Each structure stands twice: as structure tokens, then as C-alpha cells.
Amino acid sequence: MLSIGFVGYTIGAVAFLVLALVLLTGHRGRSGKRSLAVAAFASAVWMGLAAYQNVSLSYPFLTQLMELVRDIAWIAFLARVLGSAYGDQRVADARFRTVLMLSGAFVLLLASLTAYRFYSGVAIISSLGVDWLLGGYVLLAIFGLVLVEQLFRNTRPEMRRGIKYLCMGIGGMFAYDFYLYADALLFQRVDNALWQARGFGNALVVPLLAVAIARDTRWSLDIFVSRRIVFHTASLLGAGIYLFAMGAGGYYVRSFNGNWGAVAQVIFLFAATLILAVLLFSGQLRASLRVLINKHFFHYKYDYRDEWLRFIGTLSSGEPDSHLRERAVRAIAEIIESPAGALWLRRDSGRFEPVTAWQMELPEQASETPDSSLIAFLERQEWVINLDEYERDPGLYADLELPAWIATVPRAWLITPLILHDKLSGFILLARSPAPQHFNWEDCDLLKTAGRQAASHLAQLEAARALADAKQFEMCNRLSTYVMHDLKNLVAQLSLVVTNAAKHKHNPQFMEDAIRTVEHSVDKMNRLMAHLRSGGGDNRQIVPIDLCELLQDVARTMANGRPAPSVDCQAKGIAARANKDRFAAIIGHLVRNAQDATPDDGRIIMRLFKHEDWAVIEVQDTGSGMDAEFIRERLFRPFETTKGKSGMGIGVYETREFVRAMGGDIEAISRVGEGTTFRLRVPISDENKNNVQLRLVEGDGYGDDGRVKEIAGR
């Protein structure tokens, strides 16, 4: 059967071993922390040997020597901590070495006496009848108590909060040794009851040391104990204690209830299990337990790392849609265990209106004007309004007057401002937590910080919505602008017919061209209407197009303008996939721009050739040209033009967007007074790559300097 001494020393050994292992984690550059870890480990080894001795009665000499090692380790730790009271590090190190050398020599003397006694079996007794070995242990305990007293006395009063539990723990350990060996010195024997109880006495020291370690930064722990782990551990421990008590109660019921005992035991245990399940799933009990743990086991009320990760995780979960508002309320409410909340946001009119709620009914007639007392206070002070505190002492909130609708909200508790760029963008009303909460500065600061983050997320949501609306309007405006641009070209063609009609109305060839132009314009307007009805994205009209034929069609269409464009197809059979009408329109835009910039006696050439796997289309003129800054900064921007009020400035932009949608690109080469070349590079359709017939073997349309070959005769 195990003795009580074995149990006590075993518990003490395990406790000190855990303390030593904890101290060995984290940063190891602190000498006080290392010394404390060594002392705790020495105590664990000594108590382990003492527990083994209680069972086997073996190794008493080794146990006694290990006790001396434990004593010198604790003395070294106390000397190290006491040395920190000296400002000069050299003086502190010298004092530490002196104490360590003196105590070390004394411990070696005691070790020699212990060895002599165990191997000779004879105690060394003085003429006064004093056992020198027991007297030495008494003096060693007294020396330890003196160091503890000096440590407490030399600690500044404001620092004693962190050191007092350390002094209590180590002082209690040396005090117990003093009492044990003083009693042995007096009666010439070691009291067995005191020796057996010594293990429990040393084990009780460990909690005091743990509290001291947690309070004092000189040997503070560098490990992190999650509040979640403490919460679940406390819950499981409480459940275990409850089940143990209920088991004992069940045994009592069975033992003292006669024939009904077994049945009563089953009923009792089943009822106890149901009650335990109810308690474990009680939100109020869980919240109360969490408050108790945060209040009594940690420096700060919140584990800020976990709180921030949870808060950001709640905000960023799901899509950035209207549910973000509800998630923002829930994320802030969960910080203080609030079961519900509602959100108010500033509208374009400036009023603050309720927009969403989480597990709460939105109050009616609850909008606030920008000049209301509540809004002015939140924006000016940026405080979290505690309605309970306001009810107890309204003077704390200066001239704040709460609106009447707050009284209609059940269990209204806190009003958290949402600040964005030092402006109030909204606020959140939270319901009272089911667990009793002591609302303090830490809650207030965390809620305000979380409110700023939530305000940023909500502002991004509003900005995204505004951007989506703007994009819809932009699409509509762009489509209408493109329509106007195409209509402008059609009107220009028809106007030219009307202008020349009076002069050439009797010319049959002119009338034939006029009818063909009108027919073409009507056909193009019909296709434009079909394009609008399809939303501008009918992919069924994308077909392979013979680019040489396309350029020739554009040349015929634009022949009414001056100068009339010519076509130079250096390769035959080149095809690209595109919407034929839109492709012809954008080439026509470039030709129309060239005609506007080129005098009637100038030249415009549309050239087609193949370069690697690309079809290259060039529209080259001998017009006025453009400077490099205009090409770089303004040419491809919408609504930028050199034509003044007669131009809309989207032709080149539309051309670039269309060519890029095909997978190609466009560039402009121009010299002021010499002319401009627009070069379009579009991919050749895959089914057409092997059927291209090149007319020029020696060239590809590019000059030696990389510029396009100039028009002959310039």
C-alpha cells in the first residue's frame, strides 16, 4: 500500500517538474529565469528520490545530497534576484559570487558530514550535545530565510506586489525546513510525521511561485496560454468534479435506501447527467465562466490576438454583399458576449438611418439627424455609450440627450460609434449580455478599435456599390456615345449626298451612287439597331473576315470623301475573326480621321501585310500629323480630340478597345506636318494561317529603322 509520504513527494516532484519545463520555454537570455528553472528542476529531482525512498527505503544518502543541491540552487536564485537591486552590474556580480562561494563551501561541509555519518554510522556531537549535521541544516534554512527577508526589504514598495508571493513560497519552504531540523536538533531525531508531510508542504509552494512568475517581468513566462484552452479545461474540470460528487451521492443513495437503493441510484445519476448537459449548454453559464476566467486568471480581460482574428474572420467570411452589414454587427457584438445588435449608417441626405439588425427588431422612427444630441456626442467624443452608466449618472456624458426610441429597444446596453477618417459614419446598438459584465476601459477601447475597422469595411462596401452603379452608367453612356459616333459618320455621308444632289441630280451615275450610299446607310443603321438590342455583345456575328476584301469595301464606302483612300494588299488570303460591321466601322473611323487631317491633294493608303503570325493593317496619310506628347498622353483617351467641337474623341479609343478584344494591339506613328500612320496588329485566324499568299518576298512593310515604309512619291 502506498504511503502518504510517497503521494506527497510524488505530487511535489511533478509540480516542480512542470514549473521547470514551463520556465525553460521561450526566451532563455534572462539569468533570473534560468536560475529559477534550475532550482525548480533540482527540487523535482530531490522530491522524486524522496518519493522512491518512501517505497523502497533505498538511496537515503543520495536523497540527502540532492536536498543540499536543492538548497544551494534556491540560495543561488535568491542571490541572483537580490543582486538586481544594485545599479552597478559589476557590484551585483561580485556580491553574487561571494554569496555563492560562501554558501557553496558550507554545503560542501554539510555534504562531507553527511557522507561521514552514513558510512561510519556515528553522529558528530559537540560537547553541548548538539548534532553538527542537524545544526548545519538549521543554519542553511536560516540563511535562506535571511535572503528572502533581504529580498523583500530591498524591493521598492511599488514592486512588492510581484515579489511577495515569491517570498512567501520560498520563505515557506525554508521555514518548514527550519522547523523540521530544529525539532530534530532538539529531540535528536527527525519526526516521521513532519518528514512525511514535507512533500505536500513543498507542493503547496508551487502555486505561489507560479503567481509570482506571472506577475514579475524579470522572470516572466514567454509562453502563451490560450483563454480557450483555459475555458475548456475549467469546464471539463468542473464537469469531472460534478460527476465525482454525483457518483458519491449515488453511492450514498444506494447504500441507505434499502430495496429502492439501486433504482434510486439510477434515477439520481440520470437526473444528474441531464442537469450537467443543461449547464454545459447554458449560454449564460458559459459567459459567466468566461468572465470569471478573464477576470481572475489573466492580466488583461481579452486575448487580443484571438479576438482580432475572430473579428476579422467574421467580417471577411462570405461575399462582400449586404450581409456584410449584419456580419459587422455580429462581429462587434461577439466581443462582449452581446446576443443582438442593430446598425445605423449615414445616408446621402446626412441622416443616420437603421439599415440592418442581427437577432434584433429594428426600431421604428429611429433615424437621427446630423445635429441631434446623440450624433453630435458620438462624433465629438468618440465614446462608447454605456446606457446603464448613463442611467446611473447622466452627468458623466455631459449634455447628451438620448432619443426616445432607445427606450423601445429591449435590453439596450451599448452604443458603439463607427468612425471613418475622424468622421462618424454610423453606430451600432448592442443588447445586454446574458452574463453579468463589468464594462471598463478595456471593453471601451476594444469596441472603438473594432468599430473603426468595421467602418472601413462598410465604407468599402458602399464604395463597391457606387462603383458598380457608375460602371452601369458608364456602359450606358459609352454605348450611346458609340451610337452617336456611328450616326455622325452616317450623317456625314448622307450630308455629302445632299450637298452634291443639287449639282449632280441629273447625272445617272451620281444618282446610282447616291442610292447605293443611302441603301448602305439604312442597312448600317439596321445593323446598329440589332447590335443595340443584343446589348452590344452578340458573339454570333464573329466570323472569319478576308481582310483585303474588308479594306476594299471600306475604300469604296469612304470614296466620297477627299482624298479618297487606296488599298495596298501585300498579302492575299489573310483572314481574322471579328464582327465584320464593327471592324469595317473602326477602319472607317481611322480613314475618316485621316481625311479630316489631310488636304484634298494628299494621299491615304490602307496597307495589309503579314508579319510573323500577325496580320498588320496600316492606315497612312500625308496630313498634319500629331506631336509625341499628344500621342503619349491624349490620343487613346476617350473624349480627347484635335478637331475641336466637331469631334467626339472616341473613334481611336473605340478602335483600340475593339482591336484588343480581338487579341491584338494598335500603335500610332506620326510627325507634325508629315503625316500619321496607324498600325493595327490582329491575330490571323488559325484555319487561314497556311493559305496566305505573299506578294512581296523581300519585305514585310517595315523599313530598316523599324518605321513603316513611306508612301511613294512623298
Secondary structure, DSSP 4 states (H G I P E B T S, - for coil): ---HHHHHHHHHHHHHHHHHHHHTSS----HHHHHHHHHHHHHHHHHHHHHHHHHH---HHHHHHHHHHHHHHHHHHHHHHHHTTSS-HHHHHHHHHHHHHHHHHHHHHHHHHHHHHHHH----B-TTS-BHHHHHHHHHHHHHHHHHHHHHHTS-GGGHHHHHHHHHHHHHHHHHHHHHHHHHHHHTS--HHHHHHHHHHHHTHHHHHHHHHHH-GGG-------HHHHHHHHHHHHHHHHHHHHHHHHHHHHHSSGGGHHHHHHHHHHHHHHHHHHHHT-HHHHHHHHHHHHHHH-SSSS-HHHHHHHHHHHHHSS-SSTHHHHHHHHHHHGGGT-S-EEEEEE-TTS-EEEEEEESSPPPTT--B-TTSHHHHHHHHH-PPEEHHHHHH-GGGGTT----GGGGGSTTEEEEEEEEETTEEEEEEEEEPPSS-----HHHHHHHHHHHHHHHHHHHHHHHHHHHHHHHHHHHHHHHHHHHHHHHHHHHHHHHHHHHHHHHHTT-HHHHHHHHHHHHHHHHHHHHHHHHHHTTT--GGGEEEEEHHHHHHHHHHHGGGSSSPPEEEESEES-EEEEEHHHHHHHHHHHHHHHHHHS-TTS-EEEEEEEETTEEEEEEEE-S----HHHHHHTTTSTT--SSGGG--S-HHHHHHHHHHHTT-EEEEEEETTTEEEEEEEEEPPGGGGGG-EES-SS--SB-TTSSBPPPTT-
